[in-house]
Amino acid sequence: MKVLTLLLLLIIGQEVMSEEVNIVFVPLPSESIAQMDNQREYVSTLVSKYFQKQVITKSESDFELIQFIVSENILKPEQSWELQSLGVVLGDALAAEIDGLSWWQVTDEYGTDAVLRYKQTTLQIGAKTMISKRVENGSEVDIKHMYFWLKDFVETKSNEYR
């Protein structure tokens, strides 16, 4: 179980499976909502600069826009806030495409952050940092692969979470 937990932390960010951990979920506070809205606006501006006539839609079509921004190195590894802004937009699209996901604030042993939570379970996806961690580490970022992997994981493993 501990090896699986470590593997999942490396793959999808801040996901936690341990029942020993005290995890508290609350609806996103207004400050977090405002910050995430600013991050969405930043990405919308970036998209309009590089993709005339394209807009963020909170759907699967956003994956290609995000992938282009990452693949073309438009944002540098030290631009954490900007990369996390892509993560917010990615999270919005994931929540729209994977039934049962929604934004929540979680407090656990890693701190407090906005995450995607599956229904009322402890299954959480650290979408906000999924891209930034990979770019900062020099790892490959394949948005479509992450989406399909996460979709499959939620569909096949969510029943393992309380």
C-alpha positions as CSV (number, residue, x, y, z in Angstrom):
1,M,0.0,0.0,0.0
2,K,2.8,2.4,0.9
3,V,4.6,1.7,-2.4
4,L,1.4,2.3,-4.4
5,T,0.8,5.5,-2.5
6,L,4.3,6.7,-3.3
7,L,3.9,5.8,-7.0
8,L,0.6,7.7,-7.2
9,L,2.1,10.7,-5.5
10,L,4.8,10.8,-8.2
11,I,2.3,10.2,-11.0
12,I,-0.6,12.5,-10.2
13,G,0.5,14.9,-7.6
14,Q,-1.0,15.0,-4.2
15,E,-3.2,12.0,-4.1
16,V,-3.5,10.3,-0.8
17,M,-4.7,6.8,0.0
18,S,-3.6,6.2,3.6
19,E,-6.5,6.0,6.0
20,E,-4.1,7.0,8.8
21,V,-3.9,10.6,7.4
22,N,-6.3,13.2,8.7
23,I,-7.8,14.7,5.6
24,V,-10.2,17.6,5.8
25,F,-12.1,18.8,2.8
26,V,-14.0,22.1,2.7
27,P,-15.6,24.0,-0.2
28,L,-13.1,26.4,-1.9
29,P,-13.0,29.7,0.1
30,S,-13.6,32.9,-1.8
31,E,-9.9,33.9,-1.7
32,S,-9.0,30.6,-3.5
33,I,-11.8,31.1,-6.0
34,A,-10.6,34.6,-6.8
35,Q,-6.9,33.4,-7.2
36,M,-8.0,30.6,-9.5
37,D,-10.1,33.0,-11.5
38,N,-7.0,35.2,-11.9
39,Q,-5.1,32.1,-13.1
40,R,-7.8,31.2,-15.6
41,E,-7.7,34.8,-16.9
42,Y,-4.0,34.6,-17.3
43,V,-4.3,31.4,-19.4
44,S,-7.1,32.9,-21.4
45,T,-4.8,35.8,-22.3
46,L,-2.0,33.4,-23.2
47,V,-4.4,31.4,-25.4
48,S,-5.7,34.5,-27.2
49,K,-2.1,35.6,-27.9
50,Y,-1.1,32.3,-29.5
51,F,-4.4,31.0,-30.8
52,Q,-6.5,33.6,-32.5
53,K,-10.2,32.6,-32.4
54,Q,-9.6,29.9,-29.7
55,V,-10.8,30.2,-26.1
56,I,-10.7,28.2,-23.0
57,T,-13.9,26.1,-22.8
58,K,-13.5,23.9,-19.7
59,S,-13.6,20.9,-21.9
60,E,-11.4,18.3,-23.6
61,S,-10.5,20.8,-26.3
62,D,-8.5,22.7,-23.7
63,F,-6.0,19.8,-23.5
64,E,-4.5,20.6,-26.9
65,L,-4.1,24.3,-26.0
66,I,-2.4,23.4,-22.8
67,Q,-0.2,20.9,-24.5
68,F,0.9,23.5,-27.1
69,I,1.8,26.0,-24.4
70,V,3.9,23.4,-22.6
71,S,5.5,21.8,-25.7
72,E,6.5,25.1,-27.1
73,N,8.2,26.1,-23.8
74,I,6.2,29.3,-23.7
75,L,6.4,29.1,-19.9
76,K,9.8,28.4,-18.2
77,P,10.3,26.1,-15.3
78,E,10.8,29.0,-12.8
79,Q,7.3,30.4,-13.7
80,S,5.5,28.3,-11.0
81,W,2.4,30.5,-10.7
82,E,1.9,30.6,-14.5
83,L,2.4,26.8,-14.8
84,Q,0.0,26.3,-11.9
85,S,-2.4,28.5,-13.9
86,L,-2.3,25.9,-16.6
87,G,-3.0,23.3,-13.9
88,V,-6.2,25.2,-12.9
89,V,-7.4,25.1,-16.5
90,L,-6.4,21.5,-16.8
91,G,-8.4,20.8,-13.6
92,D,-11.5,22.6,-14.9
93,A,-11.4,20.4,-18.1
94,L,-10.8,17.3,-16.1
95,A,-13.8,18.1,-13.8
96,A,-15.9,18.7,-16.9
97,E,-14.8,15.4,-18.6
98,I,-14.6,13.0,-15.6
99,D,-18.0,12.7,-13.9
100,G,-17.8,13.2,-10.1
101,L,-14.7,15.5,-10.0
102,S,-15.0,19.0,-8.5
103,W,-12.7,21.6,-6.9
104,W,-12.3,21.5,-3.1
105,Q,-9.8,22.8,-0.6
106,V,-8.0,20.0,1.2
107,T,-5.9,20.1,4.3
108,D,-3.6,17.1,4.9
109,E,-0.1,16.3,5.8
110,Y,1.2,18.2,2.8
111,G,-0.6,21.4,3.7
112,T,-3.7,23.2,2.3
113,D,-4.4,23.4,-1.4
114,A,-7.1,23.3,-4.0
115,V,-7.6,19.8,-5.4
116,L,-10.0,17.9,-7.5
117,R,-12.0,15.6,-5.3
118,Y,-14.0,12.6,-6.5
119,K,-17.5,12.8,-5.1
120,Q,-17.4,12.7,-1.3
121,T,-14.4,10.4,-1.1
122,T,-10.8,11.0,-0.1
123,L,-9.7,10.5,-3.8
124,Q,-8.0,13.8,-4.7
125,I,-6.1,14.9,-7.7
126,G,-3.5,17.7,-7.4
127,A,-4.3,19.1,-10.9
128,K,-3.0,22.6,-10.0
129,T,0.6,21.3,-9.7
130,M,0.5,18.4,-12.2
131,I,2.0,20.4,-14.9
132,S,4.3,22.6,-12.9
133,K,6.0,19.7,-11.1
134,R,6.7,18.0,-14.3
135,V,8.1,21.1,-16.1
136,E,10.2,22.1,-13.1
137,N,11.7,18.6,-13.0
138,G,12.3,18.5,-16.7
139,S,9.9,15.6,-17.1
140,E,7.7,15.0,-20.2
141,V,4.2,16.5,-20.0
142,D,1.6,14.6,-22.1
143,I,-1.7,16.1,-21.2
144,K,-3.8,13.6,-23.2
145,H,-2.0,10.7,-21.5
146,M,-2.6,12.2,-18.1
147,Y,-6.3,12.7,-18.9
148,F,-6.8,9.1,-20.1
149,W,-4.8,7.7,-17.2
150,L,-6.8,9.7,-14.6
151,K,-10.1,8.9,-16.2
152,D,-9.3,5.2,-16.1
153,F,-8.0,5.5,-12.6
154,V,-11.1,7.2,-11.3
155,E,-13.4,4.7,-13.1
156,T,-11.5,1.6,-11.9
157,K,-10.0,2.6,-8.5
158,S,-12.3,5.2,-6.9
159,N,-14.2,2.4,-5.1
160,E,-11.0,1.9,-3.0
161,Y,-11.4,5.3,-1.4
162,R,-13.5,6.0,1.6
